[in-house]
Structure formats: structure tokens, C-alpha cells
Amino acid sequence: MIISRIGPTSARRRAVAGLATLVVAGGLLTALGGATPAGAEPGDVAVAENFDSGTLPAGWRAVDGDWKVVDGRLVGTATSGTRKITFGRHLEHFRFSATVRFDKVNEATRWTALGLDVPASGATPWWIATMRSGSTAANGLEFAQLTPAGAWNVTNATAAPYAAGTGRDVKLAIEVHGNQARWFLDGRQLMRTSSLQRSTDGGQALVVNGATVSFDDVRVTELAPNGLLRPDGAPLTVIAHRGASAAAPENTLAAQEVARRAGSDWIENDVQPSKDGVPFVLHDGTVDRTTDGTGAIRNLTSAQLKALDAGSWFAPHFVGARLPTLAEQLADLRNRGGNLLLEIKGAHTRDEVARIVEVIRAERMTTRVFVQSFDVETLRHTRALAPELPLGLLRGTLDADPVALAKELGLAAYNPSDAALVAHPSVVADLHAAGVAVMVWTVDSATAWQRLEGYGVDGIITNRPAELAGWNAAQLQGGLGRPTVTVSSPADGARLDRAQRPVLGVVTGNADAVTVTLDGEPATPGRVLDPTRLAAGAHTIRVEATGPGGRTTVTTTFTVVADPTGLAHLVLASEAAAGARHAMLNLLADGRYDQLAAYAEQQAGKQVPTAVAAVIAADARSLADR
């Protein structure tokens, strides 16, 4: 087992060299390229179509427009208006990917889309993720709904870093978790939404508008429910601490609005009960610091709390801001958009937790609330009362075994302080392996964000959500030098026979550490791959590069094929006894593949080395079955 890692590289060396070359295979320098699309670990594959059959797949319904399979691609034409083909089934958590090419467009504003929640009949309402051929426009990429009235509700839009144009394959992927979705273009997340309104039966679709578009490699894969885990190619999740508390009075609807407009993925707020049991949004145990009143929140009635000024302490123009109840906060998020990371502050009784759960359910926000607490018993109460709510454990210091505790409590996330994580950053990988996200609090500097990005954390709780969102955008545009990775050899999709001897070639840039695996086992770039030691079939190369600009992961595949020429090479290179080699070559020449397989197995460990005999037998049987 060999692992390849590159140690730290000085900033001056990076500036001079411009890139770090891990290996240049066979003396051939391969140009740096972008990452292939990355996603979550695959689960059950609901749809996998490459259209090699030459006909529309069974269960695919061309609702309108001209849809046909041509040269191994699905081609959809809409000379005018919007046309679609539906397929698949309803899924709450899934990744939908496809290779897409505009073949002809009426104009650059015309578009294609992946349908995320579309009835099989094509009836409205339905949700799509669109891409224009002129994708560099401000609305080049969109999340949008076609309403029952036939009107478009565009909830999110952004510009792509380059134009899709015509005649160019681009790889699109959308990861959906309930009402949330992430948009990936050629492996880079460019947009996220939390505004999807899901049906109970809508499936997937492909849509074209004023264009002819061809599709290949359409794949829909179920994902685990934990949408808090950050996929490869995605930026850090932005969590606004007490709202945008550096720009507005904390834990108010004003701070929530600023955080929402700043591009926050989650609003983090605190909840505690009033004297009469109404859950209010407040951090401190008393109202003294952030209002014009005094006293413990648990000693004040809801009427007394609503009379307090919660804004003037921060700035004059926030005079009159009120403490929101949890119900008011949730209603604002439901109506104006956003998700809530709700900290249940301090110890709560089961009845107090039950009241919080009651409010969340009454406001129809169970799919958009994530509960965290420092108090373990509070989390146990929440899990017992509302198993549908994801849970996070806040920690100022790391537990002896965070993974074991996460499993015991059924956590979706383990949320340590920055100072706690610095001492043991390897715990991030351990938690990820257990399917648990890591959200770090409370971090406001770009230097720390960069370090935490290197650790691979999923999200950051910050008082400065606008700055973190901007920092993320700079990374996605390459401003901070995200590592680049190219697997130069074997090429992605290559088919190798047993006689070939390719060098494992990997080229990286802006990387301090690089890990390479072949079929999950550590591998060393620059070394010759020996197909005589590999099983026939597909093999996967995975490269993960980490540097000051973040992390990039690339996955490619090649296939070892069984054919007579390669099998002859395998026999000749087998180190079998001369007589055995001669016998096997004669059987091969006569096309007696079944007898060759039987002979190899009979002589395994005798005249033919055991491992090689198994490969020879497998290839021979594969040829016999053709």
C-alpha cells in the first residue's frame, strides 16, 4: 500500500512556479484542466441512461416537442416555446446529472433545464434548474418555478464563469435535499437555493426552450438525507450567527433580513422561553445587554418582552426593533426565504422542548429547521419528540470520541469551536466517514476560513455572512487559487488490454497535499500500471488535492478489456512453467477458451502462479461467453 502526498510548498515557490507538477508521465507535460463533476457518495441509482439502445428508454414520456435518440444522444427540439420529456420517480434527496450540449439556438437567451420536481404529465406547477446558451448573463443559470397560472417564479439566478455556447459539452449536476438544491456546472457549485416547493409525486424531466439540445449520461442517484454535508466542488456553507450580527442588532428580524440578502445559507438564532412559556429569540439569559429592559427572560412575560426595544442599543436607525417570538421568526423565513439553525439555549425540560417543536410544526417549517444545543439532554428530548429534525451538538472542547457520541445521539452535525478544532483537525475526516457534518463557530476572519476550508469542514458560523459569501465567490472564480487536477494517463474512459503498460500520470496546481487512489487503494503517480494484475472491467482513479485555495477532487475511470491479444500477452508474461505456457497458448490459438480456463485453474499454484491463473481463467471465460 503506497500513498502519494506532497508536503507544504512555500508561497514564494508557488508564486515563481505557478503550479506544482506531481508527475509528468513519460516526459509528456499535460495541460492543466478543470475538475470533473464531484458529488456525494452514491446510493441507489434511480436513472442511468446513455441512450446506446438507439430508442427512447422505457418509462420516458415525451410530453411535447420533438424528442428522439440520435447517435447515442437524446435530442430535444423546441422550435418555439418550452418542450419537455418526463421520467424517473419522486425523490426527496437526489443528485441529477447530465452532459448537455446546445446544438442550435434561436438566440443566446434560449435555454435548457433539468426538471427537479415535474409531474409525469407535465402539468404545472413544476421546478427546474435552467441554463441559457449565453450562460454568462446575469440570469445565465436559474432556479425557477412555472406556476399553475403559467407565470415564472425565478427564485435564484447567477452568471456562469463561461458561456455554454453551442457545440460544447457541459456537465450539469443538481443536488436536491427537500426544499434545498445546489447547482454544479462542470464540477463547481455556482448557486444554491432553499426555496423549492416540493410536491408528493413529481419526478424528473429534461426541458428545452427555443433550441435543439442533446443530452448524454443522464443519471439520478439517491442521496442520504443529511444535506448538511458539503459535496466536493461546493463552497463552505454560510451560517449567519444571530443573523448578520455585525451589521444589525442580533437575533432580530432586521438581522435576519440582512443575513438573507447577504447570501446566507442558514440563519443561526437562539431560543428560550418567556415566563408564560412562549419561545422567544434571544441569546443571553437576561435582556439587559440587547434591549432597553432588565431581568431574566424566564422571569418576564411575553407581553413584557414584546414591549422592549431590541434595536437602539446597536444603532439609532434600529430604534423600535422588537424581540421576535420563534413563531414570528419562522413565519418570516417561510414567507421570505431562508433556513434556521436553531440553538436551544441552555437546559430545557421536555415540556419546554415540546413547545418549541409545536411551534416549528405549526409554522410548517420542519424541513427547514436544524436544531443544535450544548445540552445533551435537550437534544435527547428533541430527538424523542421530533425525529424528523436534524440535530447538531455544540462543543467548546472536543469529546473523547466525537464519532461515538454522534452515533449515540443521532447527530446530523458535530459543531465545535474553531479553537477546539485546531488541536485535532483530523476529526473532520472521522466524522465525515460516519456521515456527520462539521459546522464550526464563530469565525470572522478570511485567514481562519482558509484554514478551515483546508480541514474540509462543511460550514462556518460567522457574524460576517456577507464577507464569507464573497470569500466563497472568490474561490469559485479561482481568485484564491483552488487546486487544479488532471489525470493525464490513463485517460478518462480509456480501454486497456493486457499488453498495455500505461504510466499513472497526475498533474496538479496550487496543491500542498495530494492523495491518489486506484479502486480505493493508495497508488503512486509515475509508476507503471500493470493490467495483468487487474481484473477485467472498470477501474476508478481518485485524486484529492488540498491547497491554500481549498480542495479539489477528480474521479476518472478506465476499463481493462479481455481480448485474445491481451490474453496471449498475459500467458507469455505469467511466469508459468514453459510447458504450461505452451499448452495455454495452443488452447488460445484454437479458440478453446473454456478448456484454457479449466487448465489455468487446474495448474494454479503448480505450474502457473495462483494470482495470474485466476486472471487468465476469468479472461478466458469472458471470451467463451461472447
C-alpha positions in Angstrom: 0.0 0.0 0.0 1.6 3.2 -1.2 0.3 6.7 -0.7 1.4 9.8 -2.5 1.4 13.1 -0.6 3.0 16.4 -1.3 4.3 18.3 1.7 3.8 22.1 2.3 5.0 24.3 -0.5 6.3 27.8 0.2 4.2 30.8 -1.0 7.2 32.2 -2.8 7.8 28.9 -4.6 4.1 28.8 -5.7 4.4 32.4 -7.0 7.5 31.6 -9.0 6.5 28.2 -10.3 2.8 28.9 -10.8 1.9 25.2 -10.4 3.2 22.1 -8.7 3.6 19.1 -11.0 3.1 15.9 -9.2 4.2 13.8 -12.1 4.7 14.3 -15.8 4.0 10.9 -17.3 6.6 9.6 -19.7 8.2 13.0 -20.1 4.9 14.4 -21.6 3.6 17.6 -19.9 -0.2 17.6 -20.0 -2.0 20.9 -19.8 -3.9 21.6 -16.6 -7.6 21.1 -16.8 -10.7 21.6 -14.7 -12.1 19.1 -12.2 -14.7 16.6 -13.3 -18.1 16.9 -11.5 -17.9 15.7 -8.0 -20.8 14.6 -5.8 -21.9 12.9 -2.7 -21.2 9.2 -2.2 -23.6 7.4 -4.5 -26.6 5.4 -3.2 -29.3 3.7 -5.2 -29.2 4.7 -8.8 -32.8 5.6 -9.9 -31.9 6.5 -13.5 -28.8 5.8 -15.6 -29.2 6.3 -19.4 -26.6 6.7 -22.1 -29.1 6.2 -24.9 -26.9 3.5 -26.6 -30.0 1.5 -27.3 -31.0 4.0 -30.0 -34.5 4.4 -28.8 -36.3 6.4 -26.0 -35.9 4.5 -22.7 -38.9 2.7 -21.3 -40.9 4.9 -19.0 -39.7 8.2 -20.6 -42.7 10.3 -21.7 -42.2 12.9 -24.5 -44.9 15.3 -23.2 -44.4 17.8 -26.1 -41.8 18.8 -28.6 -39.6 16.6 -30.8 -37.6 14.0 -28.8 -35.5 11.3 -30.4 -32.3 9.4 -29.9 -29.6 10.2 -32.5 -26.0 8.8 -32.5 -26.2 7.7 -28.8 -27.7 11.0 -27.5 -31.2 12.2 -26.7 -32.0 15.2 -28.8 -34.8 17.5 -27.9 -36.1 20.3 -30.2 -38.3 23.2 -29.4 -38.6 25.5 -32.4 -40.6 27.8 -30.2 -41.8 27.8 -26.6 -40.9 25.2 -24.0 -40.9 21.4 -24.6 -40.2 18.6 -22.1 -39.7 14.9 -21.6 -40.5 13.4 -18.2 -39.1 10.3 -16.4 -38.0 8.9 -13.0 -39.9 9.0 -9.8 -40.4 11.3 -6.8 -37.3 11.6 -4.6 -36.7 13.9 -1.7 -32.9 13.6 -1.7 -31.1 13.1 -5.0 -28.4 14.1 -7.4 -29.4 14.7 -11.0 -26.6 15.0 -13.6 -26.3 15.1 -17.3 -23.9 16.0 -20.1 -25.6 18.7 -22.1 -24.9 20.4 -25.5 -26.7 23.2 -27.3 -26.7 22.1 -30.9 -28.8 25.1 -32.2 -30.4 28.1 -30.5 -32.7 30.7 -31.8 -30.8 33.3 -29.7 -28.4 33.4 -26.7 -31.3 33.8 -24.2 -32.8 30.4 -25.1 -32.3 27.7 -22.5 -32.4 24.1 -21.4 -33.2 22.8 -17.9 -33.1 19.8 -15.6 -36.6 19.3 -14.2 -36.3 18.7 -10.4 -40.0 18.2 -9.5 -42.2 17.7 -12.6 -45.4 15.6 -12.8 -45.2 12.8 -15.4 -48.0 14.6 -17.3 -46.0 17.8 -17.4 -48.8 19.7 -15.6 -47.9 22.8 -13.6 -46.6 23.6 -11.1 -43.0 22.4 -11.7 -39.5 23.3 -10.6 -36.5 23.4 -12.9 -32.8 24.4 -12.9 -32.2 26.3 -16.2 -29.1 27.2 -18.2 -29.0 29.6 -21.1 -26.7 29.2 -24.0 -25.5 32.6 -23.1 -24.9 31.4 -19.6 -22.6 34.4 -18.7 -25.6 36.7 -18.5 -26.8 37.7 -15.0 -29.6 35.2 -15.3 -27.5 32.6 -17.2 -28.3 30.0 -14.5 -31.6 29.9 -12.6 -33.7 28.0 -10.2 -37.3 28.7 -11.3 -40.9 27.5 -10.9 -43.6 27.5 -13.5 -46.8 28.3 -11.5 -50.3 26.9 -12.2 -51.1 30.3 -13.7 -48.3 29.8 -16.3 -46.1 32.5 -14.8 -42.4 32.1 -14.0 -41.2 32.5 -10.4 -37.4 32.8 -10.6 -36.1 32.4 -7.0 -32.3 32.4 -7.7 -30.1 33.5 -10.6 -26.4 33.9 -11.3 -23.9 34.1 -14.1 -21.7 31.2 -15.1 -17.9 31.9 -15.5 -18.1 31.0 -19.2 -20.7 30.6 -21.9 -22.2 27.2 -22.7 -22.5 28.4 -26.3 -23.2 25.8 -29.0 -21.4 22.6 -29.9 -19.8 22.3 -26.5 -20.5 19.6 -23.9 -21.0 20.9 -20.4 -21.7 18.7 -17.3 -24.6 19.8 -15.2 -25.5 18.5 -11.8 -28.1 19.5 -9.2 -28.1 18.1 -5.7 -31.5 18.3 -4.1 -32.3 17.9 -0.4 -36.0 18.7 0.2 -36.5 22.4 -0.4 -32.8 23.0 -0.9 -30.7 22.5 -4.0 -27.1 23.1 -5.2 -26.2 23.9 -8.8 -22.9 22.5 -10.2 -21.5 23.4 -13.6 -18.5 21.2 -14.7 -18.0 20.2 -11.1 -18.1 23.7 -9.4 -21.0 24.9 -7.3 -22.3 28.2 -8.6 -25.6 28.6 -6.9 -27.8 27.3 -4.1 -31.4 27.7 -3.2 -33.6 27.0 -0.2 -36.9 28.0 -1.9 -38.0 24.8 -3.7 -41.6 23.9 -3.0 -41.8 20.1 -3.4 -44.8 18.0 -4.5 -45.6 14.5 -3.3 -45.3 12.8 -6.8 -43.2 14.9 -9.1 -40.3 13.2 -10.9 -37.5 14.4 -13.2 -37.6 15.9 -16.7 -35.4 17.4 -19.4 -36.7 20.7 -20.9 -35.7 22.8 -23.9 -36.8 26.3 -24.9 -36.3 27.8 -28.4 -33.4 25.4 -29.0 -32.2 22.0 -30.1 -30.3 20.4 -27.2 -28.7 16.9 -27.0 -28.2 15.0 -23.7 -26.0 12.1 -22.7 -25.2 10.2 -19.5 -28.4 11.2 -17.6 -28.1 9.9 -14.1 -30.3 10.3 -11.0 -28.8 9.0 -7.8 -30.5 8.9 -4.4 -28.6 10.8 -1.6 -28.5 10.3 2.1 -30.9 12.7 3.9 -28.1 14.7 5.5 -27.9 17.7 3.2 -25.5 19.4 5.7 -22.5 17.5 4.3 -20.7 19.6 1.7 -20.2 18.0 -1.6 -16.9 18.2 -3.5 -16.9 21.3 -5.6 -19.2 23.2 -3.2 -18.1 26.2 -1.1 -18.4 26.5 2.6 -21.9 26.7 3.9 -22.6 30.3 5.2 -24.3 30.4 8.6 -25.2 33.8 9.9 -24.5 34.0 13.7 -27.6 35.5 15.4 -28.4 36.8 11.9 -26.0 39.3 10.4 -25.0 40.4 13.9 -22.0 42.5 12.7 -24.4 44.6 10.6 -27.7 44.6 12.6 -28.9 44.0 16.1 -28.6 40.3 16.8 -31.5 37.9 17.0 -33.9 40.4 15.4 -35.8 40.2 12.1 -33.7 43.1 10.8 -30.5 41.0 11.3 -32.3 38.1 9.7 -33.2 40.2 6.6 -29.6 41.5 6.3 -28.3 37.9 6.5 -30.7 36.7 3.9 -29.8 39.4 1.5 -26.1 38.7 2.1 -26.4 35.2 0.7 -26.5 33.2 3.9 -27.5 29.5 3.6 -28.7 29.4 7.2 -29.7 31.9 9.9 -28.4 30.9 13.4 -30.5 32.1 16.3 -31.2 31.2 19.9 -34.5 30.3 21.6 -35.6 30.5 25.2 -39.0 30.5 26.9 -40.7 33.5 28.5 -42.3 33.3 31.9 -45.5 32.3 30.3 -43.8 29.6 28.1 -43.7 31.4 24.8 -40.4 30.6 22.9 -38.5 33.9 22.2 -35.4 34.5 20.1 -32.7 35.8 22.5 -29.1 34.7 23.2 -28.5 35.9 26.8 -30.2 34.7 29.9 -31.2 38.3 30.6 -32.5 41.1 28.3 -30.0 43.6 29.8 -27.4 43.7 27.1 -29.5 43.8 23.9 -32.7 45.7 25.0 -33.7 48.7 27.0 -35.1 46.4 29.7 -33.6 44.4 32.6 -34.2 41.0 34.1 -34.0 37.3 33.2 -36.1 36.2 30.2 -37.6 33.4 32.1 -39.0 36.0 34.7 -40.6 38.2 32.0 -44.0 37.6 30.3 -44.3 37.6 26.6 -46.2 40.9 26.8 -43.3 42.4 28.8 -40.7 41.1 26.3 -42.7 42.4 23.2 -42.6 45.9 24.8 -38.8 46.1 24.8 -36.7 48.0 22.3 -34.2 45.5 20.9 -32.5 47.7 18.3 -31.5 51.1 19.7 -28.5 49.6 21.6 -26.9 48.7 18.3 -27.6 51.9 16.2 -30.1 54.8 16.2 -31.8 53.7 13.0 -32.8 50.4 14.5 -34.9 52.1 17.2 -38.1 50.2 17.8 -36.9 46.7 16.7 -38.6 44.1 18.8 -37.6 40.7 20.2 -39.2 38.2 17.8 -41.0 35.1 19.0 -39.9 31.9 17.4 -43.2 31.7 15.5 -42.6 35.2 14.1 -39.1 34.3 13.0 -40.2 31.1 11.3 -43.1 32.8 9.6 -40.6 35.4 8.2 -38.3 32.6 6.9 -41.2 30.7 5.4 -42.6 33.8 3.6 -39.3 35.5 2.6 -36.9 32.5 2.3 -34.2 31.0 4.4 -33.4 28.1 6.8 -33.0 28.2 10.5 -30.1 26.7 12.6 -31.9 27.0 15.9 -29.9 26.8 19.1 -32.0 25.7 22.1 -30.2 27.8 24.7 -29.2 26.0 27.8 -31.0 23.2 29.6 -34.7 22.8 28.7 -37.2 20.5 30.1 -39.0 18.0 27.9 -42.2 20.2 28.1 -40.2 23.3 27.0 -38.7 21.4 24.1 -42.2 20.1 23.2 -43.4 23.7 23.0 -40.6 24.6 20.6 -41.4 21.6 18.4 -45.1 22.5 18.4 -44.2 26.0 17.1 -41.9 24.6 14.3 -44.7 22.2 13.2 -47.4 24.8 13.4 -45.4 27.1 11.1 -44.8 24.2 8.6 -41.0 24.5 8.9 -39.8 21.0 9.9 -37.9 20.6 6.6 -36.1 23.9 7.1 -35.0 23.8 10.7 -31.9 22.3 12.1 -31.6 22.2 15.9 -28.4 22.5 17.9 -27.5 22.7 21.6 -24.7 22.4 24.0 -27.0 20.4 26.3 -27.1 16.7 25.5 -30.4 16.1 27.3 -32.1 18.8 25.3 -31.0 17.1 22.2 -32.3 13.8 23.5 -35.7 15.4 24.2 -35.7 16.9 20.7 -34.9 13.5 19.0 -37.7 11.8 21.0 -40.3 14.4 20.3 -39.3 15.3 16.7 -37.2 12.6 15.0 -37.7 14.5 11.7 -35.5 17.4 12.9 -31.7 17.1 12.2 -29.6 17.6 15.3 -26.2 19.3 16.0 -24.1 19.2 19.1 -22.2 22.4 20.0 -18.9 21.9 21.7 -16.2 24.3 23.2 -13.8 21.4 23.5 -13.8 18.1 21.6 -15.3 15.0 23.2 -13.1 11.9 23.8 -14.8 10.1 20.9 -17.0 12.6 18.8 -18.0 9.9 16.3 -19.3 7.5 19.0 -21.2 10.4 20.7 -22.6 11.5 17.3 -23.9 8.0 16.7 -25.4 7.7 20.1 -27.3 11.0 19.8 -28.2 10.5 16.1 -26.5 13.7 15.1 -26.5 15.2 11.6 -23.7 17.6 12.6 -21.0 18.0 15.3 -20.3 21.7 15.8 -17.1 22.6 17.6 -15.5 25.9 18.3 -12.6 26.9 16.0 -10.2 26.7 18.9 -11.3 23.2 19.7 -10.9 22.0 16.1 -7.4 23.5 15.6 -6.0 21.0 18.1 -7.4 17.9 16.3 -8.4 18.8 12.7 -8.3 15.1 11.7 -11.7 14.6 13.5 -13.4 16.2 10.5 -12.5 13.2 8.3 -13.5 10.8 11.0 -16.9 12.4 11.3 -17.4 12.6 7.6 -16.7 8.9 7.3 -19.6 8.4 9.8 -21.9 10.7 7.7 -21.8 13.5 10.2 -21.2 17.2 9.1 -18.9 19.7 10.9 -20.1 23.3 11.4 -17.5 25.5 13.2 -18.3 28.5 15.4 -17.8 31.5 15.5 -15.3 32.6 12.8 -14.9 36.0 11.2 -11.5 36.2 9.5 -10.5 35.1 6.0 -7.3 33.6 7.3 -9.3 31.2 9.5 -11.8 30.5 6.7 -9.0 29.4 4.5 -7.5 27.1 7.2 -11.0 25.6 7.9 -11.5 25.1 4.1 -8.3 23.1 4.2 -9.6 20.9 7.0 -12.6 20.1 4.9 -15.3 21.5 7.3 -18.8 21.8 5.9 -19.9 25.2 7.2 -18.9 28.2 9.2 -21.0 30.1 11.7 -20.0 33.8 11.4 -21.0 37.3 12.4 -20.0 38.4 8.8 -22.1 36.3 6.4 -21.7 38.8 3.5 -17.9 38.7 3.7 -17.9 34.8 3.9 -20.3 34.6 0.9 -17.9 36.9 -1.0 -14.9 34.9 0.0 -16.7 31.8 -1.3 -17.5 33.5 -4.6 -13.8 34.5 -5.0 -12.8 30.8 -4.5 -15.3 29.6 -7.0 -14.0 32.1 -9.6 -10.4 31.0 -8.9 -9.4 34.1 -7.0 -7.7 32.2 -4.2 -6.2 29.5 -6.4 -8.3 26.4 -5.9 -6.1 23.4 -6.7 -6.3 22.1 -10.2 -6.1 18.4 -11.0 -5.7 16.5 -14.3 -5.4 12.7 -14.7 -3.3 12.6 -17.8 -2.9 8.8 -18.0 -4.8 6.6 -18.4 -7.2 9.0 -20.0 -10.8 9.1 -18.6 -12.8 6.4 -20.4 -9.7 4.6 -21.8 -10.0 0.9 -22.7 -6.8 -1.0 -22.0 -5.8 -4.6 -23.0 -3.4 -6.7 -21.0 -0.4 -5.8 -23.2 -0.6 -2.1 -22.5 1.6 -0.6 -19.8 0.3 3.0 -19.0 2.0 5.2 -16.5 -0.3 6.6 -13.8 0.0 10.3 -14.7 -1.4 13.1 -12.5 -0.8 16.8 -12.8 -1.8 19.3 -10.1 -1.5 23.0 -9.5 -1.8 25.1 -6.3 -1.8 22.0 -4.2 0.1 21.4 -0.9 -1.1 17.8 -0.4 -2.3 15.3 -3.0 -3.8 11.8 -2.4 -4.2 9.3 -5.2 -6.1 6.0 -5.0 -6.8 3.3 -7.5 -10.0 1.4 -6.7 -9.9 2.8 -3.2 -6.3 1.6 -2.6 -3.4 4.1 -2.3 -1.5 4.5 -5.6 1.7 6.3 -6.7 1.7 8.5 -9.7 4.7 8.0 -12.1 4.5 4.2 -11.7 3.6 1.8 -14.4 0.1 0.3 -14.1 0.2 -3.4 -14.8 -3.1 -4.5 -16.4 -2.0 -8.2 -16.0 -2.7 -7.7 -12.3 -6.1 -6.0 -12.7 -9.5 -7.7 -13.1 -11.3 -7.2 -16.4 -13.8 -4.3 -16.1 -14.0 -0.8 -14.9 -11.4 0.8 -12.5 -11.5 4.1 -10.7 -8.7 6.6 -10.1 -9.5 9.3 -7.5 -7.3 12.3 -6.8 -7.8 14.7 -3.9 -5.7 17.9 -3.9 -5.7 20.4 -1.0 -4.1 23.8 -1.0 -4.5 27.4 0.2 -7.4 27.9 -2.1 -9.4 24.9 -1.0 -9.9 21.3 -2.1 -10.5 19.7 -5.5 -11.4 16.1 -6.1 -11.3 14.4 -9.5 -12.5 10.9 -10.4 -11.8 9.1 -13.7 -12.3 5.6 -14.9 -10.7 3.2 -17.3 -11.6 -0.3 -18.4 -9.4 -3.4 -18.7 -10.8 -5.4 -21.6 -10.4 -9.2 -22.2 -9.4 -10.0 -25.8 -7.3 -12.7 -27.4 -4.2 -10.4 -27.9 -4.2 -9.3 -24.3 -4.8 -12.8 -23.1 -1.8 -14.1 -25.1 0.4 -11.4 -23.5 -1.0 -12.4 -20.1 0.0 -16.0 -20.7 3.5 -15.1 -22.0 4.1 -12.8 -19.0 2.7 -15.2 -16.5 6.0 -16.7 -15.3 4.3 -20.1 -15.7 6.4 -23.2 -16.5 7.4 -23.4 -20.1 5.2 -26.5 -20.7 2.2 -24.8 -19.2 2.7 -21.6 -21.3 2.9 -23.7 -24.4 -0.3 -25.6 -23.5 -2.2 -22.5 -22.8 -1.1 -20.7 -26.0 -2.2 -23.7 -28.0 -5.7 -23.7 -26.4 -5.9 -20.0 -27.0 -4.9 -20.3 -30.7 -7.6 -22.9 -31.2 -10.2 -20.7 -29.5 -10.8 -23.3 -26.8 -11.4 -20.7 -24.1 -13.4 -22.9 -21.7 -10.6 -25.5 -21.7 -8.0 -22.8 -21.2 -9.9 -21.5 -18.2 -10.1 -25.0 -16.7 -6.4 -25.7 -17.4 -5.3 -22.5 -15.7 -7.4 -23.2 -12.6 -6.1 -26.8 -12.5 -2.5 -25.6 -12.6 -2.9 -22.7 -10.2 -0.2 -22.8 -7.6 1.5 -25.6 -9.5 2.8 -24.7 -13.0 1.0 -21.3 -13.0 1.2 -18.7 -10.3 -2.1 -18.6 -8.4 -2.9 -14.9 -8.9 -2.1 -15.0 -12.6 -4.0 -18.2 -13.1 -7.2 -16.6 -11.7 -6.9 -13.7 -14.2 -6.2 -16.0 -17.1 -9.2 -18.1 -16.2 -11.5 -15.1 -15.8 -10.5 -13.6 -19.2 -10.8 -16.9 -20.9 -14.3 -17.5 -19.6 -15.2 -13.9 -20.6 -14.2 -14.7 -24.2 -16.0 -18.0 -24.1 -19.3 -16.2 -23.2 -19.1 -13.9 -26.2 
